[in-house]
Amino acid sequence: MRRSAVMFVALALITGGCSASPSASSPLSAALAAAPADAVEISFTDWSHVDDGDLAAAVREGLADDTLTRSAVAPQAAQWEEVFGFSPQDLAWEAGSLTDSGSSLAVGWSSSLGPERITDALEAAGYERDGERWRLGEDAPLPAALAASMTVAEVDERSRTLRAASDDTALEGGLSARRAVRDVVAAVGEVPAAMLLQRGDRACATAGVSGRGGQVAEQGEAAAERAGGLAEPTWAARAVGEGTFTVALGFSGPGLATGQARVRERLTTGPFIGRPGAVTDVVTDADVTVEENVTRLSFTRRDGGPSLMDSTGPILFAGC
């Protein structure tokens, strides 16, 4: 049965009117702290969800169930293990970030690794120490797909984090200082297996129908108008967990968030515009709530459905 509950819930998780945020010790908290302050998109992967058996099989399974779709490391998993000397399965989490001018990749390592193992891995991968940072050498064996976001790196032993970036500027963290970001991530709930966090305009571009042209754009625009009209969020997240799919969208105020909850709930049934079949062929049991400025839609995710994390197909209720 489809559950529908559009309601306003005032956050009382933190006293004094402050916004909720991920636990300071959580992988999401570490990932947001490592992401550049001017990031416009963050792809988070919780590697603890990945099977610790055969690496190739684990990656195939993760890509099939959408938990590794956002990972930059997964497609290069074998090369990562060969170059760094340890498997990506020894990572705790991964967060790839895009800014308007660069990119970065942060990984948290698990208790199976120590900081000396990480610095040894950097040397093996062709990095050279430069004060507190490491710089990739000219003849380094790192795959080009990773090297572009790992030109310079630094190791934070306290947080068990390796931060790498395309340049020194992109290496500076600080995204977690943005309240709008913290609010949206907090609304996702417990740490997901994978999450795509985007500034509003990028969320609209990847999940919406504007600019796609043809019948998809026409159908999407008509459906959005019938539902009441879609507003651009400040930030948006979509996340997958064990059999779940969650969308969280931040807006400028509670009134807009409540109105958008009603609009987006209406788009959780009917044809899945831009994809085969109906929305309920892919996700069911829509539960729609509002927490202060954030609209949250959570679903049960059907097995074997299309990817909801790859940014290539529209998801109208998550876009604009």
ABEGO torsion letter per residue (X at the ends): XBBBBBBBBBBAABBGGBBBBBBAABAAAAAAAABBAABABBBBBBAAABBABBAAAAAAAAAAAGAAAABAAAAAAAAAAAAAGBBAAABABBBBBBBAABBBBBBBBBAABBAAAAAAAAAAAGBBBBEABBBBBAABABBAAAAAAAABBBBBAAAGBBBBBABAAAABBGAAABAAAAAAAAAAEBBBABBBBBBAAAAAAAABABGAEEAAAAAAAAAAAAAGEBBBBABBBBBBBBGBBBBBBBBABAAAAAAAAAAAAAAABEBBBGBBEBAAAABBGBBBBBBEABBBBBBBBBBGBBBAAAGABBBAAABX
